[in-house]
């Protein structure tokens, strides 16, 4: 069992009041709050170790390099990659996906080749591929989902049989519906047709263990700030043979071996993809976040968050005129799903719409009561279009949330919805 | 102060000059012009249709879905516009819209409050055959 009271004490922000009320933060899918372990580590880095990495013979340079490369090792262990150099640090998850699109995509894709996405994708795993469509004439194909957010895997099979699919790029967990696609099947099917597989793990990494060797994905991307770590750092995992075959992404310092007036040769991986001064303190902070989260067993995290989502669904489903999107839209399935372990396939968040109440108005009123939820299209316009709604409100959880907070939020949502309807 | 004041909710629940659906055409048509703008942060869209006669706004219709603030703002603005000259309509500033609303508009609601004004400005631009203006012109560079 998780000791939530003790966990909450480790997050300074939870001692803050908003309008005289305690903060109720239900927006961790946008970014998580940060524990002291992370804040302290980054402060300590700047106070005691700060220097640039891989440059200079002095002690500080050695310490900062050790912090930075130590973070790479921490991520390598966290994801169970085969080699540490398969971990590339980027600015965020979006940049990691863009790195694959710009480097691997430009080198390996030609007009008429296809990239397959799912209807659940965040814009960060949509727009880089649409850019390649504009630039190279690459086809972008979409696996639809049903109203429950379940992917039409039969469509993936049909696309792959057409023979021109080079990459299947899917989310591990929808940032709107919380749905978790069957990654193992998708990746194996892609490989059977000689397509590569990229996993956008931004939403899943803080809620479930990630094992890239078990998944056998070719690339996987996530960002530090959704994992209780700092913003400003993202991670790209790539199988070594792919990374080695890819041209550099950005050019500059650190990513080169030799530079002449008319040519350059790139460094080996991972430096080949890390041009310029990297996010050093952020890497140290990310490693601290991974260590911090590692003190809890995944089983405890999963069980606790499942209970939070169950109480969220119960609180929301009692609000007049409220419809939970995706799996929650059919109460019997979610109920049974929840009671017997809410599947496997929903995690982290629930999104909903309230008849006659715009998400902006709802979250504005909640915000005045110190309750933070996200409103809008959550950077997933194609999914909202498919579900037939313009915008929704999202309730998302982290291990610091409590059932009491969710009940208070549910009551506040009911009150606000009542006030906004004639 | 509660931004969901009585007059805001009144316009939200009983929008003035809202016409659903607007006539389909979206091109300059004699003395009429229709123009749609989108608040890309939430996906809300708002279309405005002006009937212009002798340099004055003879009638204004609008349609769209959105939050209480955006709907109330365009509803109030539409009442304000009737009979105004094009030049007067062009001179309406964001602060005029905030005054109409009469509630404090924080940074996160700027685009909600000004979506209608932005649509109006670009409807007039379209009528005059000028290129559309960006959000920075309507709302300042803070959005």
Interface residues (C-beta under 8 A of the other chain):
Chain A: X358 X359 X360 X361 X364 X365 X368 X375 X376 X377 X381 X384 X390 X391 X419 X420 X422
Chain B: X2 X3 X4 X9 X12 X13 X41 X42 X43 X44 X45 X65 X66 X67 X68 X69 X108 X109 X112
